[in-house]
């Protein structure tokens, strides 16, 4: 699969999850199992769920300065 297509597909599903209050609540509670259930409910293809979960539950700090140099 082309990288651009995969990235846009993942972004599409992340946007759908971002519109779901259930997904937000699961991420805020750090409840990965509930998050996966929301993904299933919204029919996110299983092959993308792991990638999306890693993004949603990443612990990367917010950038403190723009631009990042």
C-alpha positions in Angstrom: 0.0 0.0 0.0 1.3 3.5 -0.9 2.4 5.4 2.2 0.3 8.5 1.3 -2.8 6.3 1.1 -2.1 4.5 4.4 -1.4 7.9 6.1 -4.6 9.4 4.8 -6.6 6.4 5.8 -5.2 6.4 9.3 -5.9 10.2 9.5 -9.4 9.6 8.4 -10.1 7.1 11.1 -8.4 9.3 13.8 -10.7 12.1 12.8 -13.7 9.9 13.1 -12.5 8.8 16.6 -11.8 12.5 17.5 -15.5 13.2 16.9 -16.5 10.4 19.4 -16.9 11.4 23.1 -16.4 7.7 24.0 -13.0 7.6 22.4 -12.0 10.9 24.1 -13.1 9.5 27.5 -11.2 6.2 26.9 -8.0 8.1 26.1 -8.4 10.4 29.1 -8.8 7.4 31.3 -5.9 5.7 29.5 -8.2 2.7 28.9 -6.9 1.0 25.9 -9.5 -1.8 26.0 -12.4 0.7 25.9 -10.6 2.5 23.1 -10.4 -0.7 21.0 -14.1 -1.3 21.6 -14.9 2.2 20.3 -12.7 1.5 17.3 -14.7 -1.7 16.7 -18.0 0.1 17.2 -17.0 2.7 14.6 -15.8 -0.1 12.2 -12.1 1.0 12.1 -10.3 -1.7 10.2 -8.4 -4.0 12.6 -5.2 -3.5 10.6 -5.2 0.2 11.7 -6.2 -0.1 15.3 -2.7 -0.8 16.7 -1.2 2.2 14.8 -4.0 4.5 15.9 -3.8 3.3 19.5 -0.1 4.0 19.6 -0.8 7.5 18.4 -3.7 8.1 20.7 -1.9 6.9 23.8 1.6 8.3 23.0 3.2 10.2 25.8 5.1 12.6 23.6 5.2 16.0 25.3 3.7 19.0 23.5 6.3 21.2 21.8 7.2 24.2 24.0 8.5 26.4 21.2 7.8 27.1 17.6 9.7 26.4 15.4 11.3 23.4 16.8 15.0 24.2 16.4 
